[in-house]
Amino acid sequence: MFSSAGAARRLFRTNAFVVAMFLTAGGASSQAARAQGAAPAIQTDKYAEARAKAHKLGAELLARGIPGLAVAVAMDGKLVYAEGFGYADLEQRVPAWPTTKFRVGSISKPLTATALMQLVEEGKVDLDAPVQKYVPSFPDKGAKITPRMLAGHLAGIRHYKGDEFLISRHYDSVLEGLKIFENDLLVSPPGTKFIYSSYGFNLLSAVIERASGEEFVSYMQNYVFTPLGLIDTLADQNRPIIEERSRFYSREKDGPLENAPYVDNSYKWAGGGFLSTAEDLVRFGSALLRPGFLKEESLRTLFTSQKTISGEETGYGVGWGIRKSASGKRIYEHAGGSVGGSCQLILYPDSHLVVALVTNLGNAPWKIEDVEAIGESFTNETR
């Protein structure tokens, strides 16, 4: 039985039609594809031109051969645009909506970083303590590794290798998943070099478990997702029936669309194992643009670039990339790539704008500049 909230949400949707190009192996074939669900939160002339531009850009992304996608934009904490394009399920012709749940890959990292900072505020985690204080089973590497280093990709822990991105076995616990890499040598001395590592965040989830006294997934649900109103954000568990979960697709270069390989993300919840929606992601980002859910000091920690021991800025804070957009605007961002999904979340702190793109195609043909263009069409209208 569907929840009453979900039923009400579906009844509230409106459909719009957009003619789009859907690319196949032999070239491009034209078909009518739906773009669903303009957000009802704010429907004023103030954003009419920006919504029209966002719709056009979304349709253009669909025409590049992405099966399904959704885009959402929030301004000053309010949803001003949300729309789905194409299909969440190609075989059953189920449309993609702004509330369709997609794999968000490494956007799981900023979600995890939020939980980390909660525990810092509560005095349960010291960002600069040895990780073994919280995970005593993790082998000593001969140099101090801290939660701060893990959250900033400075710990020297390796990333995926071989076919580890395609792991299909189930891991019953976070600690069991650490066995994949815990006995491997570090790839650099801690603090000396920025080396992106999803496994570092997996270790961070073990820190969160020990410090909180709760299983990681339960902690995230009870203390991050639910309090923030992220009703469509959860772990990508394979066995449960998850309402409005997308199907996932892949494509080899110049090949046809295929169902993505079966994977089990239980080995990397924190590093890349969550599902979410475009609407939930902009809701999440908006909560971090001002003190409230987290204190100002915690937000400063999240959004300040860390430095190597030699003093070189990494361009990455605690779970967030820190950079400027192509147009020179200050942004906090994170991309997410997964088996059958690719996405982007961008926060504009100076204009209090958040934009999210989620898709159901691995290595989908879009760039961060495409997402910036959608978001900045709204900032341009409010100058």
C-alpha positions in Angstrom: 0.0 0.0 0.0 1.3 3.4 -0.9 1.6 6.0 1.8 -1.0 8.7 2.0 1.7 11.4 1.6 3.0 9.7 -1.5 -0.5 9.4 -3.0 -1.2 13.0 -2.3 2.1 14.0 -3.9 1.3 12.1 -7.1 -2.2 13.5 -7.3 -0.7 17.0 -7.1 1.6 16.5 -10.1 1.0 18.1 -13.4 2.3 16.9 -16.7 3.8 18.9 -19.5 5.0 17.5 -22.8 8.3 18.1 -24.5 9.4 16.7 -27.8 12.9 15.3 -27.3 15.5 13.3 -29.2 16.3 9.9 -27.8 19.6 8.6 -29.0 20.1 4.9 -29.8 23.1 2.9 -31.1 22.3 3.5 -34.7 21.8 7.2 -34.3 19.0 9.5 -33.2 15.3 8.7 -33.4 12.7 11.3 -32.5 9.9 10.5 -30.1 7.6 12.4 -27.7 9.0 12.2 -24.2 7.4 13.6 -21.1 8.8 16.3 -18.9 6.9 16.1 -15.7 6.1 18.1 -12.6 6.7 21.8 -12.6 7.2 22.6 -8.9 4.1 24.3 -7.3 6.0 26.0 -4.5 6.5 29.3 -6.3 4.8 30.0 -9.6 5.3 33.7 -10.2 6.3 35.8 -13.2 9.6 36.5 -11.3 10.9 33.1 -12.4 9.0 32.4 -15.6 11.9 33.1 -17.9 14.3 31.1 -15.8 11.9 28.1 -15.6 11.5 28.2 -19.4 15.3 28.2 -19.8 15.7 25.4 -17.3 13.0 23.3 -19.1 14.9 23.9 -22.4 18.2 22.9 -20.9 16.7 19.8 -19.4 15.2 18.8 -22.7 18.6 19.3 -24.3 20.2 16.9 -21.8 17.5 14.3 -22.5 18.3 14.6 -26.2 21.9 13.6 -25.5 20.7 10.1 -24.8 19.9 10.1 -21.1 16.9 7.8 -20.4 15.6 9.8 -17.5 16.6 12.8 -15.4 15.2 15.3 -13.0 16.2 18.9 -12.1 15.3 21.0 -9.1 16.2 24.6 -8.1 15.6 26.2 -4.7 16.0 29.9 -3.9 16.2 31.1 -0.3 15.1 27.7 0.9 12.0 27.6 -1.3 11.5 25.3 -4.3 11.2 27.4 -7.4 11.5 24.8 -10.1 11.4 21.0 -10.3 10.8 18.9 -13.4 11.4 15.4 -14.6 12.3 14.4 -18.2 12.2 11.0 -20.0 11.7 7.7 -18.2 12.5 6.2 -14.9 11.8 2.8 -16.4 12.2 2.5 -20.2 10.6 -1.0 -20.5 7.5 0.0 -18.6 7.5 3.6 -19.9 7.3 5.0 -16.3 8.0 8.7 -16.5 10.7 10.3 -14.4 9.4 12.8 -11.9 11.2 15.3 -9.6 10.4 12.8 -6.8 11.9 9.8 -8.6 14.6 8.2 -6.6 18.0 8.0 -8.4 21.3 6.7 -7.3 23.3 9.8 -6.1 26.7 8.2 -5.8 29.2 10.4 -4.2 26.6 13.0 -3.1 26.4 10.5 -0.3 29.6 12.1 1.0 28.2 15.5 1.8 25.2 13.8 3.4 27.6 11.8 5.6 29.7 14.9 6.4 26.6 16.5 7.8 26.2 13.6 10.3 29.9 13.9 11.2 29.5 17.5 12.1 26.5 16.8 14.2 28.6 14.4 16.3 31.4 17.0 16.5 28.9 19.6 17.8 27.8 17.0 20.4 31.4 16.4 21.5 31.2 12.8 20.4 33.8 13.1 17.6 37.1 14.9 17.6 38.0 15.7 14.0 41.7 15.5 14.9 41.8 12.4 17.0 43.3 9.2 15.6 40.7 7.2 13.8 41.5 4.2 16.0 39.9 6.0 18.9 36.6 5.2 17.2 37.5 2.2 15.1 40.1 0.3 17.1 40.0 -2.6 14.7 41.4 -0.5 11.9 45.1 -1.3 11.4 47.7 1.2 12.5 49.3 2.6 9.3 52.4 4.0 11.0 51.1 7.6 10.8 48.1 9.4 12.3 44.9 9.3 10.3 42.1 11.5 11.5 38.4 12.0 10.7 39.2 15.4 9.3 41.7 13.8 6.9 39.2 11.1 5.9 36.5 13.7 5.2 38.9 15.7 3.0 40.5 12.9 1.1 43.9 13.6 2.8 44.3 10.3 4.6 46.2 8.4 1.9 43.6 5.7 1.7 43.1 4.3 -1.8 40.1 4.5 -4.0 38.4 1.7 -6.0 40.6 -0.6 -8.0 39.8 -3.4 -10.5 36.1 -4.3 -10.5 35.4 -3.0 -7.0 33.0 -0.5 -8.4 30.9 -3.4 -9.5 30.8 -5.4 -6.3 27.6 -7.5 -6.1 27.9 -9.3 -2.8 26.1 -8.1 0.3 28.0 -6.8 3.3 26.1 -7.2 6.6 27.9 -4.4 8.4 30.1 -1.3 7.8 33.0 -3.0 9.5 32.7 -6.0 7.2 33.0 -3.6 4.2 36.2 -2.1 5.5 37.9 -5.5 5.0 38.1 -4.7 1.3 40.9 -2.1 1.8 41.9 -1.9 5.5 45.0 -4.0 5.1 46.3 -2.3 2.0 49.2 0.1 2.1 48.5 3.8 2.0 49.0 5.5 -1.3 50.6 8.6 0.3 51.5 9.7 3.8 48.5 11.1 5.6 48.1 14.9 5.1 50.5 15.2 2.2 48.4 14.8 -0.8 44.7 15.1 -1.9 43.7 11.6 -3.2 40.0 11.1 -3.7 38.8 8.0 -1.8 35.3 6.7 -1.3 36.8 4.1 1.0 37.9 6.9 3.3 34.3 7.8 3.7 33.4 4.2 4.4 35.9 4.3 7.3 34.3 7.6 8.3 30.9 5.8 8.6 32.5 3.4 11.0 33.6 6.4 13.1 30.0 7.7 13.1 28.7 4.3 14.1 31.0 4.0 17.1 30.6 7.6 18.2 26.8 7.6 17.9 26.2 4.1 19.2 23.9 3.4 16.2 24.2 1.6 12.9 25.3 4.1 10.3 22.2 3.8 8.0 19.9 4.1 11.0 21.7 7.1 12.3 21.5 8.8 8.9 17.8 8.1 8.7 17.0 9.2 12.2 19.2 12.2 12.7 19.8 13.6 9.2 17.2 12.5 6.6 14.1 12.6 8.8 14.8 15.9 10.7 15.6 17.6 7.4 12.4 16.4 5.7 14.3 14.3 3.2 11.5 11.8 2.9 12.8 10.3 -0.4 16.5 9.9 0.7 17.6 6.5 1.9 20.1 3.6 1.5 19.9 1.8 -1.9 19.0 -1.5 -0.4 18.3 -4.1 -3.1 15.7 -6.3 -1.3 13.1 -3.8 -0.1 10.4 -2.5 -2.4 11.3 1.2 -2.7 8.5 3.4 -4.0 9.5 5.4 -7.1 13.0 4.0 -7.4 14.3 4.4 -10.9 15.7 1.6 -13.0 19.4 2.0 -13.8 21.1 2.1 -17.2 24.5 2.0 -18.8 25.9 2.4 -22.3 29.2 1.5 -23.8 30.7 4.1 -26.1 28.5 4.3 -29.3 26.6 1.3 -28.1 22.9 0.8 -27.2 21.4 1.5 -23.8 21.4 -1.5 -21.5 20.3 -2.3 -18.0 23.1 -1.5 -15.7 25.0 -4.4 -14.1 23.6 -5.7 -10.7 25.5 -4.2 -7.8 25.1 -4.2 -4.0 26.1 -0.9 -2.4 26.2 -2.2 1.1 30.0 -1.9 1.1 29.9 1.9 0.6 26.8 3.6 2.0 28.8 6.6 3.1 31.0 6.8 0.0 28.3 6.3 -2.6 25.3 4.2 -1.6 22.3 6.4 -1.1 19.2 7.1 -3.2 17.6 10.6 -3.4 15.6 12.9 -5.5 16.2 16.2 -7.1 13.8 17.9 -4.7 15.4 16.3 -1.6 18.9 17.3 -2.7 18.0 21.0 -3.1 16.2 20.8 0.3 19.3 19.4 1.8 21.6 22.0 0.3 19.3 24.8 1.3 19.5 23.7 5.0 23.3 24.2 4.9 23.3 27.8 3.5 22.6 29.3 6.9 23.0 28.2 10.6 20.2 26.2 11.9 20.5 22.5 11.4 24.2 22.9 11.9 26.0 25.6 13.8 27.8 28.4 12.0 31.2 27.0 13.0 30.3 23.6 11.6 29.2 25.1 8.3 32.5 27.0 8.1 34.3 23.7 8.6 32.3 22.0 5.8 32.9 24.8 3.4 36.5 25.8 4.0 39.2 24.1 1.8 41.5 21.9 3.7 45.3 22.2 3.2 48.0 19.7 2.9 50.8 19.6 5.5 52.8 21.9 3.1 50.0 24.4 3.2 48.6 23.8 -0.3 44.8 24.2 -0.5 43.0 21.1 -1.8 39.8 22.8 -3.0 37.8 20.3 -0.8 36.5 21.0 2.7 34.7 18.3 4.7 32.6 16.4 2.2 32.3 19.4 -0.3 34.2 20.7 -3.2 35.0 24.4 -2.9 35.5 26.3 -6.2 34.1 28.9 -8.5 31.6 28.4 -11.3 32.5 29.0 -15.0 31.0 32.5 -14.5 33.2 33.2 -11.5 30.5 32.7 -8.8 31.5 31.0 -5.5 30.0 27.5 -5.2 30.1 24.5 -3.0 29.5 21.3 -5.0 29.7 17.6 -5.3 29.1 15.3 -8.2 28.0 11.7 -7.9 28.8 8.8 -10.3 27.4 5.3 -9.7 26.4 2.2 -11.6 23.4 3.4 -13.5 23.4 7.0 -12.2 25.2 10.3 -12.4 24.2 13.6 -10.7 25.4 17.0 -9.5 24.5 19.2 -6.5 25.6 22.9 -6.4 25.2 25.5 -3.7 25.5 29.2 -4.4 26.1 30.7 -0.9 26.1 34.3 -2.1 22.7 34.1 -3.7 21.2 31.3 -1.5 20.5 29.2 -4.5 20.8 25.4 -4.8 20.5 23.3 -8.0 20.4 19.6 -8.5 20.5 17.2 -11.5 19.9 13.5 -11.1 20.0 10.9 -13.9 19.6 7.2 -14.3 22.6 6.7 -16.7 26.2 6.0 -15.6 28.7 8.4 -17.1 25.8 10.4 -18.6 26.8 13.1 -21.2 26.6 16.3 -19.2 29.1 18.6 -17.5 28.9 20.7 -14.4 28.6 23.8 -16.6 25.3 22.5 -17.8 24.0 22.4 -14.2 25.5 25.8 -13.5 23.6 27.2 -16.5 20.3 26.0 -15.1 21.0 27.4 -11.7 22.4 30.7 -12.8 19.4 31.4 -15.0 17.5 31.9 -11.7 20.2 34.1 -10.1 20.3 36.3 -13.2 16.6 37.0 -12.8 16.9 38.2 -9.2 19.6 40.7 -9.6 
